[in-house]
């Protein structure tokens, strides 16, 4: 039994492997993600980990879709949101 879980947004996700967990964290935080091809590769790797654990390709796809839905429920707290570029000021107090 897997005793490892990650909370994404309003969901608890139990990854099929440590490798899948690491990839999901990279996807969530955008580490090494430069565009859709990187996202697709990460999702494919997670799906492959599900299939290695005995799920069918369709079941693995459903699991990845559920993970995406979980990640989509995350709301960035207002204090952690980036200000609009015009609101960023340099040390002298003038806008960039």
Secondary structure, 3 states (H helix, E strand, C coil): CCCCCEEECCEEECCCCHHHHHHHHHHHHCCCCCCHHHHHHHHHHHHHHHHHCCCCHHHHHHHHHHHHHHHHCCCCCHHHCCCCHHHCECCCCCEC
